């Protein structure tokens, strides 16, 4: 039984705690966080995930577990990884390291994280849950024979939209790494590529050819929303980030030369029932669609009863309403692929290997995210086959990430 240790106790850590309730042969052994650790540990104990302890340092946690998970904010990843490395140098024996999406804020940070993991000789997992979504995996499985006969899909549309992040640091482009394209574009680009990758091929099989992007601040730069952000400690009049992003990524099959396209759309202004994941894949003579807001379950809460609702997100992540006709998803952690990515990662670590998605794959996604920001800044399509462009991306920091979003939004 693998002992899990989480660094970070915020929203995503809570979601992973819920996912672990559906995973066998695992113990949530400990957590370290600047805030929320006690509450997360108590919930884990209530869910019988083990005698979850709160640790006072990263080093102490790493020495007590088999697998360490970096679920802390993006801006803290490098220093946390250094603390993990120091614990390993001091004798801690880890079987795996997990880092939540996005891997880093830019290519410099991503490269450093990958190099540190390699130096420790420890298997890794990059947690990108949407590639593991059962509805997508099952659709691809059922279409396996059709794909073999007709060919792989040639167009994928992947979107994630909701009303905006939870924590102030998520809104701040300097701490998060950008706006919605960094926050959720990593999901949609990776998922779109997966839907186009021929069955049986590695997930980095298709070669990026070009990328274009349009980004904008459409909602959260206006009143009353901009004042709401100021109340949370975020000033979008000074350092705005995009709340809308549309990315087009062209890919090439290295064996056949055939081209395919990913259209990735993301926004923080989806004023609707809650988080929506909308994926579509189109192949020669076939297609499939995923919509996370289509549920066999629902509920209704009247105005008179709404005062009794304390947490609308118990029904659906990012739910913005507490009354009327509401959508209910009884097991979001499974629906979104969290359970499956845990099962994949833990099985891989038990065998001493990387998960389906490792940190190198996470670095690839960061490169594509940075290329999208560059395409928006320059107002042109970026050639991803040009070695000079790839070299430029290695040290590129988007203006939005630097806090100069006013220049490009």
C-alpha positions in Angstrom: 0.0 0.0 0.0 1.5 3.3 -1.1 1.6 6.2 1.3 0.6 9.5 -0.2 1.8 12.9 1.0 0.2 16.1 -0.3 2.0 19.5 -0.4 -0.8 22.0 -0.5 -4.3 21.8 0.9 -6.3 24.1 -1.3 -9.1 23.5 -3.8 -7.3 21.0 -6.0 -6.0 19.0 -3.0 -9.5 18.7 -1.7 -10.6 17.4 -5.1 -7.8 14.8 -5.1 -8.8 13.7 -1.6 -12.3 13.0 -2.9 -10.8 11.0 -5.8 -8.7 8.9 -3.5 -11.9 7.6 -1.9 -12.3 5.5 -5.1 -8.7 4.3 -5.3 -7.6 1.0 -3.7 -4.4 0.1 -1.9 -3.5 3.7 -1.0 -3.1 5.6 2.2 -3.3 9.4 2.5 -0.6 9.5 5.1 0.2 13.2 5.4 -0.2 16.8 4.3 1.9 19.9 4.5 0.4 23.3 3.7 0.6 26.9 4.9 -3.2 26.8 5.5 -5.9 24.3 5.3 -3.8 21.3 6.3 -5.8 20.5 9.5 -9.1 20.6 7.7 -7.9 18.4 4.8 -6.4 15.8 7.2 -9.6 15.7 9.2 -11.6 15.1 6.1 -9.2 12.3 5.0 -9.6 10.6 8.3 -13.4 10.9 8.2 -13.2 9.3 4.7 -11.0 6.5 6.2 -8.1 7.2 3.9 -5.7 6.5 6.8 -4.4 8.2 9.9 -3.6 11.4 7.9 -1.1 13.5 9.8 -0.2 17.2 9.4 3.6 17.8 9.0 5.4 20.9 10.0 7.9 20.8 7.1 8.2 19.4 3.6 11.3 17.4 4.5 9.4 15.6 7.3 6.5 14.8 5.0 8.7 13.5 2.3 10.6 11.1 4.7 7.2 9.7 5.8 5.6 8.9 2.5 6.2 6.9 -0.7 4.6 9.4 -3.1 4.7 13.2 -2.8 2.2 15.4 -4.6 2.9 19.0 -5.4 -0.5 20.6 -5.2 0.7 24.0 -4.0 0.3 27.2 -6.1 2.3 27.6 -9.3 4.7 30.2 -8.1 5.8 28.0 -5.2 6.6 24.8 -7.3 10.4 25.4 -7.8 11.2 26.0 -4.1 9.0 23.0 -3.1 10.8 20.8 -5.5 14.1 21.9 -4.1 12.9 21.0 -0.6 11.8 17.6 -1.9 15.3 17.1 -3.5 17.0 18.0 -0.3 14.9 15.4 1.6 15.8 12.8 -1.0 19.5 13.7 -0.7 19.1 13.3 3.1 17.9 9.7 2.7 14.1 9.9 1.9 13.0 7.1 -0.4 10.3 8.1 -2.8 8.6 5.9 -5.4 7.0 8.7 -7.2 6.5 12.5 -7.6 3.3 14.0 -8.8 2.9 17.6 -10.1 -0.5 19.1 -10.8 -1.2 20.9 -14.0 0.2 23.3 -15.3 3.7 22.0 -14.7 5.2 25.5 -14.4 4.6 29.1 -15.4 7.1 29.1 -18.2 9.7 27.0 -20.0 12.6 28.0 -17.7 10.7 26.7 -14.7 9.4 23.6 -16.5 12.9 22.7 -17.6 14.3 23.1 -14.1 11.6 20.8 -12.6 12.2 18.1 -15.2 16.0 18.3 -14.6 15.6 18.0 -10.8 13.3 15.0 -11.1 15.7 13.3 -13.5 18.6 13.9 -11.1 16.6 12.2 -8.3 15.9 9.2 -10.5 12.4 9.0 -9.3 9.4 8.2 -11.5 7.0 11.1 -12.2 3.4 11.8 -13.0 2.1 15.0 -14.6 -1.5 15.3 -13.5 -3.7 16.2 -16.4 -7.0 14.7 -15.5 -8.9 15.4 -18.7 -6.9 12.9 -20.8 -8.1 10.3 -18.3 -11.8 11.2 -18.5 -13.7 7.9 -18.7 -16.2 9.3 -21.2 -13.4 10.2 -23.6 -11.4 7.1 -23.0 -14.4 4.9 -23.5 -15.5 6.7 -26.6 -12.1 6.1 -28.1 -12.2 2.5 -27.1 -15.5 1.9 -28.7 -14.4 3.7 -31.9 -11.1 1.7 -32.0 -12.1 -0.5 -34.9 -13.7 2.3 -36.8 -10.5 4.4 -36.4 -8.4 1.4 -37.5 -10.5 1.1 -40.7 -11.0 4.8 -41.5 -8.1 6.6 -39.9 -7.5 8.8 -36.9 -9.5 11.9 -36.0 -8.5 15.0 -37.8 -10.3 17.8 -35.8 -10.7 18.2 -32.1 -12.5 20.9 -30.3 -11.8 21.1 -26.6 -13.2 23.8 -24.2 -13.3 24.4 -20.5 -15.3 27.4 -19.1 -16.5 28.6 -15.7 -17.1 31.8 -13.9 -13.6 32.3 -12.5 -11.0 30.9 -10.1 -11.3 30.6 -6.3 -8.1 32.1 -4.9 -6.6 35.6 -5.5 -3.3 34.1 -6.6 -5.1 32.3 -9.5 -6.2 35.7 -10.8 -2.8 37.3 -10.5 -0.9 36.7 -13.7 2.5 37.0 -12.1 1.8 34.3 -9.5 -0.3 32.0 -11.7 1.6 32.4 -14.9 -1.0 34.2 -17.0 -4.8 34.1 -17.2 -7.2 31.5 -18.4 -4.9 30.2 -21.2 -2.3 29.1 -18.6 -4.9 28.0 -16.0 -7.2 26.0 -18.3 -5.6 26.1 -21.8 -3.2 23.4 -20.6 -6.2 21.2 -20.1 -7.8 21.9 -23.5 -4.7 21.7 -25.6 -3.5 18.5 -24.0 -7.0 16.9 -24.3 -7.4 18.0 -27.9 -4.0 16.5 -28.8 -5.0 13.2 -27.1 -8.2 13.0 -29.0 -6.3 13.3 -32.3 -3.4 10.9 -31.4 -3.8 7.6 -33.3 -4.5 4.6 -31.0 -1.4 2.8 -29.8 0.9 5.8 -30.4 2.6 7.7 -27.6 0.9 11.0 -26.5 3.8 13.1 -28.0 3.5 11.3 -31.3 1.9 14.1 -33.3 4.3 16.9 -34.1 3.3 20.5 -33.5 3.5 22.5 -36.8 2.0 25.9 -35.9 -0.1 27.8 -33.4 -2.2 30.9 -33.4 -4.1 32.5 -30.6 -6.6 35.3 -29.7 -6.8 36.4 -26.0 -8.9 39.1 -24.5 -10.2 40.6 -21.2 -14.0 40.6 -21.9 -15.7 40.4 -18.5 -13.4 40.9 -15.6 -12.1 44.2 -16.8 -15.5 45.8 -16.5 -17.7 47.0 -13.6 -18.9 45.6 -11.3 -16.5 42.7 -11.8 -13.3 44.6 -11.7 -14.3 46.1 -8.3 -15.1 42.6 -7.1 -11.6 41.5 -8.0 -10.1 44.5 -6.1 -12.0 43.3 -3.0 -10.2 40.0 -3.4 -6.9 41.8 -3.5 -6.4 41.6 -7.3 -6.1 44.9 -9.4 -6.9 44.3 -13.0 -6.6 48.0 -13.8 -2.9 47.6 -13.2 -2.0 44.0 -14.2 -4.8 42.4 -16.1 -4.9 38.8 -17.5 -7.0 37.3 -20.2 -10.4 35.8 -19.2 -10.9 34.5 -22.8 -8.6 32.5 -25.0 -9.0 30.8 -28.3 -6.0 28.7 -29.6 -5.6 26.8 -32.9 -2.9 24.2 -33.0 -1.9 22.4 -36.2 -0.3 19.0 -35.9 1.4 16.6 -38.3 1.5 12.8 -38.3 5.3 12.0 -38.7 4.5 8.7 -40.5 1.8 9.7 -43.0 2.3 13.5 -43.1 -1.4 14.1 -42.6 -2.4 17.3 -40.7 -4.9 17.7 -37.9 -6.2 20.6 -35.9 -6.9 21.3 -32.2 -9.3 24.2 -31.4 -8.9 25.0 -27.7 -11.3 27.5 -26.1 -11.3 28.7 -22.5 -13.0 31.4 -20.5 -13.5 32.7 -17.0 -16.9 34.3 -17.9 -19.2 31.3 -18.3 -22.2 32.5 -16.3 -24.2 29.3 -16.5 -24.9 26.3 -14.1 -21.2 25.8 -13.4 -18.0 24.3 -14.9 -18.5 23.1 -18.5 -16.2 20.7 -20.3 -17.1 20.4 -24.0 -15.1 18.2 -26.2 -15.7 17.1 -29.8 -13.6 14.9 -32.1 -14.3 14.4 -35.8 -12.7 11.6 -37.9 -13.4 10.3 -41.4 -17.0 9.1 -41.1 -17.3 9.2 -37.3 -17.3 11.6 -34.3 -18.0 11.8 -30.6 -19.0 14.6 -28.1 -18.6 15.1 -24.4 -20.5 17.7 -22.4 -20.0 17.6 -18.6 -23.2 19.5 -18.0 -25.3 16.7 -19.4 -26.3 14.7 -16.4 -29.0 12.2 -15.6 -29.4 14.0 -12.3 -30.8 17.4 -11.4 -32.4 19.3 -8.6 -34.6 22.3 -8.0 -34.4 24.8 -5.1 -37.0 27.5 -4.7 -36.4 31.1 -3.6 -37.8 30.3 -0.2 -35.4 27.3 0.3 -32.3 29.0 -1.1 -31.3 30.5 2.2 -30.6 27.0 3.5 -27.9 26.3 0.8 -24.5 26.8 2.2 -22.3 25.4 -0.6 -23.6 25.2 -4.2 -20.4 23.5 -5.3 -21.5 20.3 -3.5 -23.6 19.7 -6.6 -21.2 20.9 -9.3 -17.7 22.5 -9.4 -17.8 26.3 -9.9 -21.6 26.3 -9.5 -22.8 29.9 -9.5 -26.4 29.4 -8.4 -28.2 28.3 -5.3 -31.7 28.2 -6.6 -33.8 27.3 -9.6 -33.1 24.2 -11.8 -29.6 23.0 -11.0 -27.4 20.3 -12.5 -26.1 17.5 -10.2 -23.0 15.5 -10.9 -22.8 12.8 -8.2 -19.1 11.9 -8.8 -17.2 14.8 -10.4 -13.8 13.4 -9.4 -14.5 10.3 -11.6 -16.3 12.2 -14.3 -13.3 14.6 -14.8 -10.7 11.8 -14.8 -9.1 12.3 -11.3 -9.7 8.8 -10.2 -8.3 7.3 -13.4 -5.2 9.4 -13.3 -4.5 8.3 -9.7 -5.0 4.6 -10.6 -2.6 5.0 -13.6 0.1 6.9 -11.6 0.1 4.6 -8.6 0.2 1.4 -10.8 3.2 2.9 -12.6 5.1 3.9 -9.4 4.6 0.3 -8.0 6.3 -0.9 -11.2 9.1 1.7 -10.9 8.2 3.7 -14.0 6.7 7.0 -15.1 2.9 7.4 -15.4 1.2 7.7 -18.7 1.9 11.4 -18.5 5.3 12.4 -17.0 7.0 15.7 -16.4 8.5 15.7 -19.9 4.9 15.7 -21.3 4.0 18.5 -18.9 7.0 20.5 -20.3 5.7 19.9 -23.9 2.3 21.4 -22.9 4.0 24.4 -21.3 5.9 25.0 -24.5 2.6 25.1 -26.4 1.0 27.4 -23.9 4.0 29.8 -24.2 3.8 29.6 -28.0 0.1 30.6 -27.7 0.9 33.7 -25.7 3.7 34.5 -28.1 1.3 34.2 -31.1 -1.2 36.6 -29.4 1.5 39.1 -28.5 2.9 39.1 -32.0 -0.4 38.9 -33.7 0.7 36.1 -36.1 0.9 32.4 -36.4 3.9 30.9 -34.8 6.0 28.3 -36.7 6.7 25.5 -34.3 9.0 23.7 -36.8 11.5 26.7 -36.8 14.5 26.0 -34.5 14.9 29.7 -33.9 11.3 30.0 -32.6 11.8 27.0 -30.3 15.0 28.5 -28.9 13.1 31.8 -28.3 10.4 30.0 -26.4 13.0 28.6 -23.9 13.5 32.0 -22.3 10.2 33.6 -23.2 8.1 35.2 -20.5 4.7 36.5 -21.7 4.0 40.1 -21.1 0.8 39.1 -19.3 2.8 36.9 -16.9 5.2 39.8 -16.4 2.3 41.9 -15.2 2.2 44.0 -18.4 -1.1 42.7 -19.8 -2.4 46.2 -20.5 0.0 46.3 -23.5 -1.7 43.3 -25.2 -5.2 43.1 -23.8 
